[in-house]
Amino acid sequence: MSTQTELSATIPQTRTGRPSWYWPVIIIGSILVISTVRVLTGAHDIDSSGALTAAIGLAMPLALAGLGGLWSERAGVTNIGLEGMMILGTWGAGFFGFHYGPWVGILGAVVMGILGGAIHALATVVFGVDHIVSGVAINLLGAGAGSYLAVRTFTGLPGGGPTQSPALQQLPFISVPGLGDWLQQLENSHTWLVADLAGILRTLTTNVNALTLIAIALMIGSAWLLWRTPIGLRLRSVGEAPHAAETLGVNVLRYKFMAVLVSGGLAGLAGGFLVLVASNLYREGQTGGRGYIGLAAMIFGNWRPGGLAAGAMLFGYADAVQLRGRGDVIHAYLLPIGLALLGWAIWQLIRHRQGKPITGIVQVAIALGVLVWFALTSEVPAEFTNMTPYVATLLVLAFSAQRLRMPAADGQVYRKGEAN
């Protein structure tokens, strides 16, 4: 038996994969449902190019931070220090971006994130510190170091100060020539499905930031590297059964250390995205807890890149709707949500018709309540719109909890040569 086959045997075979048609069906079905809801409710901003562009801009830092968490936790190292690494990345992007240009700013963000990852790796992998304790310390260190460095480097600069950097040069935006105006006309027609597809295509082909394309390439490259190469197989085996991997000749400590460094670099890049794309300057506190939401997106995605991307896009979209103040969009979603809850409740009643029906009855009542809310109102209150991102995060994690399976050795302190 080859070493690669033996390593594959160390990873528990669970039903975490999806058939090849799963995501295409989900995507096509979602577009059809959203298009129908848009036409029925008149909430045309529900999937407009403006809303989707804002959603992608808000989703990318979450996706990069979550991808950093995925690399670390697939190697068995819990990383709740993503927020601190992002903060270090924001300062790195601001400082190096101001002095040397935005492309060097990207490198500065990555390097500062790697520095935070190196501290976390040294504490957890080398010295065996509890992963949660080390992650909390990284968050505190990142916040303090970022604030101190900003005061020391931006105070006195034109347009800068102790809490922000001067304005930075923008990274280039890329468009496919000749498509933007034509797709805008189709989108403005509000035709069922045609306008929706035009809005999606316009979002993907018009004014796309270069760092967004880099982030997408990193997502695809990470999925290929971790699941299609021997290096990825060894790294995942370290997170599932490190002692078994050690007996097969895998240098467990090296793979863990490397994975946490990559994790820190990706988290730093997430902070750099906020500085170089979202705002074009460093501002103290601009991460706003996105490292934790990125961690939630990773958990929602079941520690896999595809699910992580979907979770980040969901959270980014909810945040975009809230920032755009579109109560009519949230109101429009009450219709499919109510119908889906009603269908689920009826199916539960039919499935458990011989048992106690109280749960199904409660679910039917909730579904009818949502539908009545939709029928009797035209917009949801502004307060509810503002809390949409947090409600979406809680609901998604609650409904996805039963199908989640973290790497078996995630968070466990590993010491070379010690068997379980």
Buried (B, 14 or more C-beta within 10 A) or exposed (E): EEEEEBBBBBBEEEEEEEEEEEEEEEEEEEBEBBBBBBBEBEBBBBBBBBBBBBBBBBBBBBBBBBBBBBBBBBBBBBBBBBBBBBBBBBBBBBBBBBEEEBBBBBBBBBBBBBBBBBBBBBBBBEEEBEBBEBBBBBBEBBBEBBBEBBEEBBEEEEEBBBBBBBEBEEBEEEEEEEBBEEBBEBBEEBBEBEBBBBBBBBBBBBEBBBBBEBBBEBBEEBBEBBBEEEEBBBBBBBBBBBBBBBEBEBBBBEBBBBBBBBBBBBBBBBBBBBBBBBBBBBBBEBBEEBBBBBBBBBBBBBBBBBBBBBBBBBBBBBBBBBBBEBBBBBBBBBBBBBBEBBEBBBEBBEEEEEEEEEEBEEBBEBBBEBBEBBEEEEBBEEEBBEEBBBEBBEEBBEEBEEEBEBBBBBBBBBEEEEEE
